[in-house]
């Protein structure tokens, strides 16, 4: 057996963060699959539900994702009937996106799934620990952000 350090011992915080992120993603995937969505689609729909119709470029910028990635996600959501795409009347090269009435029916299920995920994620933390976790995770995100 080697006594060389592992990545876990070289990066205890990163290891714990990666493990928590993986488990969190698995759980959100389970919850969203029950209502017919895939991870990330709820974020996209949430932007449209809260901010309304916008161009694909605006949506990609808002979500901080590549336009090609967004195009694939929009194709799936459009095929499922959750979004409607249309050409901008002033510039036919521009595609506009809006949530469909079918997605409006899904909004409550998404909010319930997200609330359940939140509860399951933090149920063993006290309120001060929850508040501190938010602060710390935001600081980690800030440190890793390229913005």
Phi and psi in radians as a Rosetta constraint file:
Dihedral C 1 N 2 CA 2 C 2 CIRCULARHARMONIC -1.426 0.35
Dihedral N 2 CA 2 C 2 N 3 CIRCULARHARMONIC 2.553 0.35
Dihedral C 2 N 3 CA 3 C 3 CIRCULARHARMONIC -1.781 0.35
Dihedral N 3 CA 3 C 3 N 4 CIRCULARHARMONIC 0.253 0.35
Dihedral C 3 N 4 CA 4 C 4 CIRCULARHARMONIC -1.141 0.35
Dihedral N 4 CA 4 C 4 N 5 CIRCULARHARMONIC 2.543 0.35
Dihedral C 4 N 5 CA 5 C 5 CIRCULARHARMONIC -1.141 0.35
Dihedral N 5 CA 5 C 5 N 6 CIRCULARHARMONIC 2.578 0.35
Dihedral C 5 N 6 CA 6 C 6 CIRCULARHARMONIC -1.703 0.35
Dihedral N 6 CA 6 C 6 N 7 CIRCULARHARMONIC 2.953 0.35
Dihedral C 6 N 7 CA 7 C 7 CIRCULARHARMONIC -1.099 0.35
Dihedral N 7 CA 7 C 7 N 8 CIRCULARHARMONIC -0.488 0.35
Dihedral C 7 N 8 CA 8 C 8 CIRCULARHARMONIC -1.113 0.35
Dihedral N 8 CA 8 C 8 N 9 CIRCULARHARMONIC -0.748 0.35
Dihedral C 8 N 9 CA 9 C 9 CIRCULARHARMONIC -1.366 0.35
Dihedral N 9 CA 9 C 9 N 10 CIRCULARHARMONIC -0.405 0.35
Dihedral C 9 N 10 CA 10 C 10 CIRCULARHARMONIC -1.387 0.35
Dihedral N 10 CA 10 C 10 N 11 CIRCULARHARMONIC -0.384 0.35
Dihedral C 10 N 11 CA 11 C 11 CIRCULARHARMONIC -2.584 0.35
Dihedral N 11 CA 11 C 11 N 12 CIRCULARHARMONIC 1.193 0.35
Dihedral C 11 N 12 CA 12 C 12 CIRCULARHARMONIC -1.016 0.35
Dihedral N 12 CA 12 C 12 N 13 CIRCULARHARMONIC -0.747 0.35
Dihedral C 12 N 13 CA 13 C 13 CIRCULARHARMONIC -1.163 0.35
Dihedral N 13 CA 13 C 13 N 14 CIRCULARHARMONIC -0.816 0.35
Dihedral C 13 N 14 CA 14 C 14 CIRCULARHARMONIC -1.086 0.35
Dihedral N 14 CA 14 C 14 N 15 CIRCULARHARMONIC -0.685 0.35
Dihedral C 14 N 15 CA 15 C 15 CIRCULARHARMONIC -1.078 0.35
Dihedral N 15 CA 15 C 15 N 16 CIRCULARHARMONIC -0.840 0.35
Dihedral C 15 N 16 CA 16 C 16 CIRCULARHARMONIC -1.122 0.35
Dihedral N 16 CA 16 C 16 N 17 CIRCULARHARMONIC -0.707 0.35
Dihedral C 16 N 17 CA 17 C 17 CIRCULARHARMONIC -1.145 0.35
Dihedral N 17 CA 17 C 17 N 18 CIRCULARHARMONIC -0.771 0.35
Dihedral C 17 N 18 CA 18 C 18 CIRCULARHARMONIC -1.106 0.35
Dihedral N 18 CA 18 C 18 N 19 CIRCULARHARMONIC -0.726 0.35
Dihedral C 18 N 19 CA 19 C 19 CIRCULARHARMONIC -1.120 0.35
Dihedral N 19 CA 19 C 19 N 20 CIRCULARHARMONIC -0.809 0.35
Dihedral C 19 N 20 CA 20 C 20 CIRCULARHARMONIC -1.101 0.35
Dihedral N 20 CA 20 C 20 N 21 CIRCULARHARMONIC -0.721 0.35
Dihedral C 20 N 21 CA 21 C 21 CIRCULARHARMONIC -1.112 0.35
Dihedral N 21 CA 21 C 21 N 22 CIRCULARHARMONIC -0.716 0.35
Dihedral C 21 N 22 CA 22 C 22 CIRCULARHARMONIC -1.117 0.35
Dihedral N 22 CA 22 C 22 N 23 CIRCULARHARMONIC -0.823 0.35
Dihedral C 22 N 23 CA 23 C 23 CIRCULARHARMONIC -1.131 0.35
Dihedral N 23 CA 23 C 23 N 24 CIRCULARHARMONIC -0.678 0.35
Dihedral C 23 N 24 CA 24 C 24 CIRCULARHARMONIC -1.094 0.35
Dihedral N 24 CA 24 C 24 N 25 CIRCULARHARMONIC -0.797 0.35
Dihedral C 24 N 25 CA 25 C 25 CIRCULARHARMONIC -1.110 0.35
Dihedral N 25 CA 25 C 25 N 26 CIRCULARHARMONIC -0.719 0.35
Dihedral C 25 N 26 CA 26 C 26 CIRCULARHARMONIC -1.065 0.35
Dihedral N 26 CA 26 C 26 N 27 CIRCULARHARMONIC -0.734 0.35
Dihedral C 26 N 27 CA 27 C 27 CIRCULARHARMONIC -1.213 0.35
Dihedral N 27 CA 27 C 27 N 28 CIRCULARHARMONIC -0.743 0.35
Dihedral C 27 N 28 CA 28 C 28 CIRCULARHARMONIC -1.138 0.35
Dihedral N 28 CA 28 C 28 N 29 CIRCULARHARMONIC -0.621 0.35
Dihedral C 28 N 29 CA 29 C 29 CIRCULARHARMONIC -1.071 0.35
Dihedral N 29 CA 29 C 29 N 30 CIRCULARHARMONIC -0.774 0.35
Dihedral C 29 N 30 CA 30 C 30 CIRCULARHARMONIC -1.064 0.35
Dihedral N 30 CA 30 C 30 N 31 CIRCULARHARMONIC -0.819 0.35
Dihedral C 30 N 31 CA 31 C 31 CIRCULARHARMONIC -1.157 0.35
Dihedral N 31 CA 31 C 31 N 32 CIRCULARHARMONIC -0.731 0.35
Dihedral C 31 N 32 CA 32 C 32 CIRCULARHARMONIC -1.267 0.35
Dihedral N 32 CA 32 C 32 N 33 CIRCULARHARMONIC -0.614 0.35
Dihedral C 32 N 33 CA 33 C 33 CIRCULARHARMONIC -1.050 0.35
Dihedral N 33 CA 33 C 33 N 34 CIRCULARHARMONIC -0.561 0.35
Dihedral C 33 N 34 CA 34 C 34 CIRCULARHARMONIC -1.109 0.35
Dihedral N 34 CA 34 C 34 N 35 CIRCULARHARMONIC -0.426 0.35
Dihedral C 34 N 35 CA 35 C 35 CIRCULARHARMONIC -1.946 0.35
Dihedral N 35 CA 35 C 35 N 36 CIRCULARHARMONIC 0.225 0.35
Dihedral C 35 N 36 CA 36 C 36 CIRCULARHARMONIC 1.523 0.35
Dihedral N 36 CA 36 C 36 N 37 CIRCULARHARMONIC 0.343 0.35
Dihedral C 36 N 37 CA 37 C 37 CIRCULARHARMONIC -2.096 0.35
Dihedral N 37 CA 37 C 37 N 38 CIRCULARHARMONIC 2.852 0.35
Dihedral C 37 N 38 CA 38 C 38 CIRCULARHARMONIC -1.969 0.35
Dihedral N 38 CA 38 C 38 N 39 CIRCULARHARMONIC 2.760 0.35
Dihedral C 38 N 39 CA 39 C 39 CIRCULARHARMONIC -0.925 0.35
Dihedral N 39 CA 39 C 39 N 40 CIRCULARHARMONIC 2.323 0.35
Dihedral C 39 N 40 CA 40 C 40 CIRCULARHARMONIC 1.716 0.35
Dihedral N 40 CA 40 C 40 N 41 CIRCULARHARMONIC -0.533 0.35
Dihedral C 40 N 41 CA 41 C 41 CIRCULARHARMONIC -1.148 0.35
Dihedral N 41 CA 41 C 41 N 42 CIRCULARHARMONIC -0.564 0.35
Dihedral C 41 N 42 CA 42 C 42 CIRCULARHARMONIC -1.163 0.35
Dihedral N 42 CA 42 C 42 N 43 CIRCULARHARMONIC -0.599 0.35
Dihedral C 42 N 43 CA 43 C 43 CIRCULARHARMONIC -1.165 0.35
Dihedral N 43 CA 43 C 43 N 44 CIRCULARHARMONIC -0.778 0.35
Dihedral C 43 N 44 CA 44 C 44 CIRCULARHARMONIC -1.071 0.35
Dihedral N 44 CA 44 C 44 N 45 CIRCULARHARMONIC -0.857 0.35
Dihedral C 44 N 45 CA 45 C 45 CIRCULARHARMONIC -1.096 0.35
Dihedral N 45 CA 45 C 45 N 46 CIRCULARHARMONIC -0.667 0.35
Dihedral C 45 N 46 CA 46 C 46 CIRCULARHARMONIC -1.056 0.35
Dihedral N 46 CA 46 C 46 N 47 CIRCULARHARMONIC -0.712 0.35
Dihedral C 46 N 47 CA 47 C 47 CIRCULARHARMONIC -1.060 0.35
Dihedral N 47 CA 47 C 47 N 48 CIRCULARHARMONIC -0.794 0.35
Dihedral C 47 N 48 CA 48 C 48 CIRCULARHARMONIC -1.165 0.35
Dihedral N 48 CA 48 C 48 N 49 CIRCULARHARMONIC -0.684 0.35
Dihedral C 48 N 49 CA 49 C 49 CIRCULARHARMONIC -1.120 0.35
Dihedral N 49 CA 49 C 49 N 50 CIRCULARHARMONIC -0.688 0.35
Dihedral C 49 N 50 CA 50 C 50 CIRCULARHARMONIC -1.539 0.35
Dihedral N 50 CA 50 C 50 N 51 CIRCULARHARMONIC -0.519 0.35
Dihedral C 50 N 51 CA 51 C 51 CIRCULARHARMONIC -1.959 0.35
Dihedral N 51 CA 51 C 51 N 52 CIRCULARHARMONIC -0.209 0.35
Dihedral C 51 N 52 CA 52 C 52 CIRCULARHARMONIC 1.455 0.35
Dihedral N 52 CA 52 C 52 N 53 CIRCULARHARMONIC -3.004 0.35
Dihedral C 52 N 53 CA 53 C 53 CIRCULARHARMONIC -0.998 0.35
Dihedral N 53 CA 53 C 53 N 54 CIRCULARHARMONIC 2.470 0.35
Dihedral C 53 N 54 CA 54 C 54 CIRCULARHARMONIC -2.721 0.35
Dihedral N 54 CA 54 C 54 N 55 CIRCULARHARMONIC 2.965 0.35
Dihedral C 54 N 55 CA 55 C 55 CIRCULARHARMONIC -1.330 0.35
Dihedral N 55 CA 55 C 55 N 56 CIRCULARHARMONIC 2.808 0.35
Dihedral C 55 N 56 CA 56 C 56 CIRCULARHARMONIC -1.056 0.35
Dihedral N 56 CA 56 C 56 N 57 CIRCULARHARMONIC -0.665 0.35
Dihedral C 56 N 57 CA 57 C 57 CIRCULARHARMONIC -1.115 0.35
Dihedral N 57 CA 57 C 57 N 58 CIRCULARHARMONIC -0.782 0.35
Dihedral C 57 N 58 CA 58 C 58 CIRCULARHARMONIC -1.071 0.35
Dihedral N 58 CA 58 C 58 N 59 CIRCULARHARMONIC -0.719 0.35
Dihedral C 58 N 59 CA 59 C 59 CIRCULARHARMONIC -1.158 0.35
Dihedral N 59 CA 59 C 59 N 60 CIRCULARHARMONIC -0.764 0.35
Dihedral C 59 N 60 CA 60 C 60 CIRCULARHARMONIC -1.058 0.35
Dihedral N 60 CA 60 C 60 N 61 CIRCULARHARMONIC -0.762 0.35
Dihedral C 60 N 61 CA 61 C 61 CIRCULARHARMONIC -1.127 0.35
Dihedral N 61 CA 61 C 61 N 62 CIRCULARHARMONIC -0.735 0.35
Dihedral C 61 N 62 CA 62 C 62 CIRCULARHARMONIC -1.114 0.35
Dihedral N 62 CA 62 C 62 N 63 CIRCULARHARMONIC -0.673 0.35
Dihedral C 62 N 63 CA 63 C 63 CIRCULARHARMONIC -1.517 0.35
Dihedral N 63 CA 63 C 63 N 64 CIRCULARHARMONIC -0.163 0.35
Dihedral C 63 N 64 CA 64 C 64 CIRCULARHARMONIC 1.007 0.35
Dihedral N 64 CA 64 C 64 N 65 CIRCULARHARMONIC 0.849 0.35
Dihedral C 64 N 65 CA 65 C 65 CIRCULARHARMONIC -2.243 0.35
Dihedral N 65 CA 65 C 65 N 66 CIRCULARHARMONIC 2.806 0.35
Dihedral C 65 N 66 CA 66 C 66 CIRCULARHARMONIC -1.213 0.35
Dihedral N 66 CA 66 C 66 N 67 CIRCULARHARMONIC 2.490 0.35
Dihedral C 66 N 67 CA 67 C 67 CIRCULARHARMONIC -0.960 0.35
Dihedral N 67 CA 67 C 67 N 68 CIRCULARHARMONIC -0.655 0.35
Dihedral C 67 N 68 CA 68 C 68 CIRCULARHARMONIC -1.122 0.35
Dihedral N 68 CA 68 C 68 N 69 CIRCULARHARMONIC -0.687 0.35
Dihedral C 68 N 69 CA 69 C 69 CIRCULARHARMONIC -1.111 0.35
Dihedral N 69 CA 69 C 69 N 70 CIRCULARHARMONIC -0.739 0.35
Dihedral C 69 N 70 CA 70 C 70 CIRCULARHARMONIC -1.125 0.35
Dihedral N 70 CA 70 C 70 N 71 CIRCULARHARMONIC -0.717 0.35
Dihedral C 70 N 71 CA 71 C 71 CIRCULARHARMONIC -1.013 0.35
Dihedral N 71 CA 71 C 71 N 72 CIRCULARHARMONIC -0.752 0.35
Dihedral C 71 N 72 CA 72 C 72 CIRCULARHARMONIC -1.114 0.35
Dihedral N 72 CA 72 C 72 N 73 CIRCULARHARMONIC -0.822 0.35
Dihedral C 72 N 73 CA 73 C 73 CIRCULARHARMONIC -1.085 0.35
Dihedral N 73 CA 73 C 73 N 74 CIRCULARHARMONIC -0.727 0.35
Dihedral C 73 N 74 CA 74 C 74 CIRCULARHARMONIC -1.145 0.35
Dihedral N 74 CA 74 C 74 N 75 CIRCULARHARMONIC -0.651 0.35
Dihedral C 74 N 75 CA 75 C 75 CIRCULARHARMONIC -1.037 0.35
Dihedral N 75 CA 75 C 75 N 76 CIRCULARHARMONIC -0.765 0.35
Dihedral C 75 N 76 CA 76 C 76 CIRCULARHARMONIC -1.156 0.35
Dihedral N 76 CA 76 C 76 N 77 CIRCULARHARMONIC -0.750 0.35
Dihedral C 76 N 77 CA 77 C 77 CIRCULARHARMONIC -1.181 0.35
Dihedral N 77 CA 77 C 77 N 78 CIRCULARHARMONIC -0.630 0.35
Dihedral C 77 N 78 CA 78 C 78 CIRCULARHARMONIC -1.178 0.35
Dihedral N 78 CA 78 C 78 N 79 CIRCULARHARMONIC -0.747 0.35
Dihedral C 78 N 79 CA 79 C 79 CIRCULARHARMONIC -1.069 0.35
Dihedral N 79 CA 79 C 79 N 80 CIRCULARHARMONIC -0.616 0.35
Dihedral C 79 N 80 CA 80 C 80 CIRCULARHARMONIC -1.403 0.35
Dihedral N 80 CA 80 C 80 N 81 CIRCULARHARMONIC -0.149 0.35
Dihedral C 80 N 81 CA 81 C 81 CIRCULARHARMONIC 1.487 0.35
Dihedral N 81 CA 81 C 81 N 82 CIRCULARHARMONIC 0.269 0.35
Dihedral C 81 N 82 CA 82 C 82 CIRCULARHARMONIC -1.604 0.35
Dihedral N 82 CA 82 C 82 N 83 CIRCULARHARMONIC -0.292 0.35
Dihedral C 82 N 83 CA 83 C 83 CIRCULARHARMONIC -2.371 0.35
Dihedral N 83 CA 83 C 83 N 84 CIRCULARHARMONIC 2.830 0.35
Dihedral C 83 N 84 CA 84 C 84 CIRCULARHARMONIC -2.215 0.35
Dihedral N 84 CA 84 C 84 N 85 CIRCULARHARMONIC 2.248 0.35
Dihedral C 84 N 85 CA 85 C 85 CIRCULARHARMONIC -1.892 0.35
Dihedral N 85 CA 85 C 85 N 86 CIRCULARHARMONIC 2.503 0.35
Dihedral C 85 N 86 CA 86 C 86 CIRCULARHARMONIC -2.567 0.35
Dihedral N 86 CA 86 C 86 N 87 CIRCULARHARMONIC 2.806 0.35
Dihedral C 86 N 87 CA 87 C 87 CIRCULARHARMONIC -1.405 0.35
Dihedral N 87 CA 87 C 87 N 88 CIRCULARHARMONIC 2.465 0.35
Dihedral C 87 N 88 CA 88 C 88 CIRCULARHARMONIC -1.147 0.35
Dihedral N 88 CA 88 C 88 N 89 CIRCULARHARMONIC 2.260 0.35
Dihedral C 88 N 89 CA 89 C 89 CIRCULARHARMONIC -1.125 0.35
Dihedral N 89 CA 89 C 89 N 90 CIRCULARHARMONIC -0.442 0.35
Dihedral C 89 N 90 CA 90 C 90 CIRCULARHARMONIC -1.581 0.35
Dihedral N 90 CA 90 C 90 N 91 CIRCULARHARMONIC -0.364 0.35
Dihedral C 90 N 91 CA 91 C 91 CIRCULARHARMONIC -2.601 0.35
Dihedral N 91 CA 91 C 91 N 92 CIRCULARHARMONIC 1.768 0.35
Dihedral C 91 N 92 CA 92 C 92 CIRCULARHARMONIC -1.185 0.35
Dihedral N 92 CA 92 C 92 N 93 CIRCULARHARMONIC -0.151 0.35
Dihedral C 92 N 93 CA 93 C 93 CIRCULARHARMONIC -1.387 0.35
Dihedral N 93 CA 93 C 93 N 94 CIRCULARHARMONIC -0.294 0.35
Dihedral C 93 N 94 CA 94 C 94 CIRCULARHARMONIC -1.687 0.35
Dihedral N 94 CA 94 C 94 N 95 CIRCULARHARMONIC 2.314 0.35
Dihedral C 94 N 95 CA 95 C 95 CIRCULARHARMONIC -1.816 0.35
Dihedral N 95 CA 95 C 95 N 96 CIRCULARHARMONIC 2.296 0.35
Dihedral C 95 N 96 CA 96 C 96 CIRCULARHARMONIC -1.824 0.35
Dihedral N 96 CA 96 C 96 N 97 CIRCULARHARMONIC 2.599 0.35
Dihedral C 96 N 97 CA 97 C 97 CIRCULARHARMONIC -2.237 0.35
Dihedral N 97 CA 97 C 97 N 98 CIRCULARHARMONIC 2.404 0.35
Dihedral C 97 N 98 CA 98 C 98 CIRCULARHARMONIC -2.513 0.35
Dihedral N 98 CA 98 C 98 N 99 CIRCULARHARMONIC 2.682 0.35
Dihedral C 98 N 99 CA 99 C 99 CIRCULARHARMONIC -1.252 0.35
Dihedral N 99 CA 99 C 99 N 100 CIRCULARHARMONIC 2.564 0.35
Dihedral C 99 N 100 CA 100 C 100 CIRCULARHARMONIC -1.557 0.35
Dihedral N 100 CA 100 C 100 N 101 CIRCULARHARMONIC 2.950 0.35
Dihedral C 100 N 101 CA 101 C 101 CIRCULARHARMONIC -1.131 0.35
Dihedral N 101 CA 101 C 101 N 102 CIRCULARHARMONIC -0.522 0.35
Dihedral C 101 N 102 CA 102 C 102 CIRCULARHARMONIC -1.106 0.35
Dihedral N 102 CA 102 C 102 N 103 CIRCULARHARMONIC -0.656 0.35
Dihedral C 102 N 103 CA 103 C 103 CIRCULARHARMONIC -1.244 0.35
Dihedral N 103 CA 103 C 103 N 104 CIRCULARHARMONIC -0.530 0.35
Dihedral C 103 N 104 CA 104 C 104 CIRCULARHARMONIC -1.052 0.35
Dihedral N 104 CA 104 C 104 N 105 CIRCULARHARMONIC -0.652 0.35
Dihedral C 104 N 105 CA 105 C 105 CIRCULARHARMONIC -1.160 0.35
Dihedral N 105 CA 105 C 105 N 106 CIRCULARHARMONIC -0.456 0.35
Dihedral C 105 N 106 CA 106 C 106 CIRCULARHARMONIC -1.456 0.35
Dihedral N 106 CA 106 C 106 N 107 CIRCULARHARMONIC -0.353 0.35
Dihedral C 106 N 107 CA 107 C 107 CIRCULARHARMONIC -0.965 0.35
Dihedral N 107 CA 107 C 107 N 108 CIRCULARHARMONIC -0.773 0.35
Dihedral C 107 N 108 CA 108 C 108 CIRCULARHARMONIC -1.109 0.35
Dihedral N 108 CA 108 C 108 N 109 CIRCULARHARMONIC -0.702 0.35
Dihedral C 108 N 109 CA 109 C 109 CIRCULARHARMONIC -1.106 0.35
Dihedral N 109 CA 109 C 109 N 110 CIRCULARHARMONIC -0.677 0.35
Dihedral C 109 N 110 CA 110 C 110 CIRCULARHARMONIC -1.129 0.35
Dihedral N 110 CA 110 C 110 N 111 CIRCULARHARMONIC -0.767 0.35
Dihedral C 110 N 111 CA 111 C 111 CIRCULARHARMONIC -1.116 0.35
Dihedral N 111 CA 111 C 111 N 112 CIRCULARHARMONIC -0.678 0.35
Dihedral C 111 N 112 CA 112 C 112 CIRCULARHARMONIC -1.155 0.35
Dihedral N 112 CA 112 C 112 N 113 CIRCULARHARMONIC -0.740 0.35
Dihedral C 112 N 113 CA 113 C 113 CIRCULARHARMONIC -1.101 0.35
Dihedral N 113 CA 113 C 113 N 114 CIRCULARHARMONIC -0.745 0.35
Dihedral C 113 N 114 CA 114 C 114 CIRCULARHARMONIC -1.167 0.35
Dihedral N 114 CA 114 C 114 N 115 CIRCULARHARMONIC -0.669 0.35
Dihedral C 114 N 115 CA 115 C 115 CIRCULARHARMONIC -1.123 0.35
Dihedral N 115 CA 115 C 115 N 116 CIRCULARHARMONIC -0.724 0.35
Dihedral C 115 N 116 CA 116 C 116 CIRCULARHARMONIC -1.118 0.35
Dihedral N 116 CA 116 C 116 N 117 CIRCULARHARMONIC -0.759 0.35
Dihedral C 116 N 117 CA 117 C 117 CIRCULARHARMONIC -1.035 0.35
Dihedral N 117 CA 117 C 117 N 118 CIRCULARHARMONIC -0.766 0.35
Dihedral C 117 N 118 CA 118 C 118 CIRCULARHARMONIC -1.053 0.35
Dihedral N 118 CA 118 C 118 N 119 CIRCULARHARMONIC -0.844 0.35
Dihedral C 118 N 119 CA 119 C 119 CIRCULARHARMONIC -1.032 0.35
Dihedral N 119 CA 119 C 119 N 120 CIRCULARHARMONIC -0.857 0.35
Dihedral C 119 N 120 CA 120 C 120 CIRCULARHARMONIC -1.115 0.35
Dihedral N 120 CA 120 C 120 N 121 CIRCULARHARMONIC -0.564 0.35
Dihedral C 120 N 121 CA 121 C 121 CIRCULARHARMONIC -1.263 0.35
Dihedral N 121 CA 121 C 121 N 122 CIRCULARHARMONIC -0.586 0.35
Dihedral C 121 N 122 CA 122 C 122 CIRCULARHARMONIC -2.105 0.35
Dihedral N 122 CA 122 C 122 N 123 CIRCULARHARMONIC 0.166 0.35
Dihedral C 122 N 123 CA 123 C 123 CIRCULARHARMONIC -1.044 0.35
Dihedral N 123 CA 123 C 123 N 124 CIRCULARHARMONIC -0.453 0.35
Dihedral C 123 N 124 CA 124 C 124 CIRCULARHARMONIC -1.631 0.35
Dihedral N 124 CA 124 C 124 N 125 CIRCULARHARMONIC 0.095 0.35
Dihedral C 124 N 125 CA 125 C 125 CIRCULARHARMONIC -1.804 0.35
Dihedral N 125 CA 125 C 125 N 126 CIRCULARHARMONIC 2.488 0.35
Dihedral C 125 N 126 CA 126 C 126 CIRCULARHARMONIC -1.267 0.35
Dihedral N 126 CA 126 C 126 N 127 CIRCULARHARMONIC 2.900 0.35
Dihedral C 126 N 127 CA 127 C 127 CIRCULARHARMONIC -1.034 0.35
Dihedral N 127 CA 127 C 127 N 128 CIRCULARHARMONIC -0.767 0.35
Dihedral C 127 N 128 CA 128 C 128 CIRCULARHARMONIC -1.091 0.35
Dihedral N 128 CA 128 C 128 N 129 CIRCULARHARMONIC -0.639 0.35
Dihedral C 128 N 129 CA 129 C 129 CIRCULARHARMONIC -1.154 0.35
Dihedral N 129 CA 129 C 129 N 130 CIRCULARHARMONIC -0.675 0.35
Dihedral C 129 N 130 CA 130 C 130 CIRCULARHARMONIC -1.070 0.35
Dihedral N 130 CA 130 C 130 N 131 CIRCULARHARMONIC -0.799 0.35
Dihedral C 130 N 131 CA 131 C 131 CIRCULARHARMONIC -1.096 0.35
Dihedral N 131 CA 131 C 131 N 132 CIRCULARHARMONIC -0.728 0.35
Dihedral C 131 N 132 CA 132 C 132 CIRCULARHARMONIC -1.177 0.35
Dihedral N 132 CA 132 C 132 N 133 CIRCULARHARMONIC -0.664 0.35
Dihedral C 132 N 133 CA 133 C 133 CIRCULARHARMONIC -1.060 0.35
Dihedral N 133 CA 133 C 133 N 134 CIRCULARHARMONIC -0.747 0.35
Dihedral C 133 N 134 CA 134 C 134 CIRCULARHARMONIC -1.055 0.35
Dihedral N 134 CA 134 C 134 N 135 CIRCULARHARMONIC -0.792 0.35
Dihedral C 134 N 135 CA 135 C 135 CIRCULARHARMONIC -1.056 0.35
Dihedral N 135 CA 135 C 135 N 136 CIRCULARHARMONIC -0.850 0.35
Dihedral C 135 N 136 CA 136 C 136 CIRCULARHARMONIC -1.151 0.35
Dihedral N 136 CA 136 C 136 N 137 CIRCULARHARMONIC -0.752 0.35
Dihedral C 136 N 137 CA 137 C 137 CIRCULARHARMONIC -1.142 0.35
Dihedral N 137 CA 137 C 137 N 138 CIRCULARHARMONIC -0.643 0.35
Dihedral C 137 N 138 CA 138 C 138 CIRCULARHARMONIC -1.132 0.35
Dihedral N 138 CA 138 C 138 N 139 CIRCULARHARMONIC -0.652 0.35
Dihedral C 138 N 139 CA 139 C 139 CIRCULARHARMONIC -1.165 0.35
Dihedral N 139 CA 139 C 139 N 140 CIRCULARHARMONIC -0.705 0.35
Dihedral C 139 N 140 CA 140 C 140 CIRCULARHARMONIC -1.087 0.35
Dihedral N 140 CA 140 C 140 N 141 CIRCULARHARMONIC -0.792 0.35
Dihedral C 140 N 141 CA 141 C 141 CIRCULARHARMONIC -1.048 0.35
Dihedral N 141 CA 141 C 141 N 142 CIRCULARHARMONIC -0.743 0.35
Dihedral C 141 N 142 CA 142 C 142 CIRCULARHARMONIC -1.076 0.35
Dihedral N 142 CA 142 C 142 N 143 CIRCULARHARMONIC -0.752 0.35
Dihedral C 142 N 143 CA 143 C 143 CIRCULARHARMONIC -1.108 0.35
Dihedral N 143 CA 143 C 143 N 144 CIRCULARHARMONIC -0.622 0.35
Dihedral C 143 N 144 CA 144 C 144 CIRCULARHARMONIC -1.546 0.35
Dihedral N 144 CA 144 C 144 N 145 CIRCULARHARMONIC -0.219 0.35
Dihedral C 144 N 145 CA 145 C 145 CIRCULARHARMONIC -1.248 0.35
Dihedral N 145 CA 145 C 145 N 146 CIRCULARHARMONIC 2.498 0.35
Dihedral C 145 N 146 CA 146 C 146 CIRCULARHARMONIC -1.621 0.35
Dihedral N 146 CA 146 C 146 N 147 CIRCULARHARMONIC 0.055 0.35
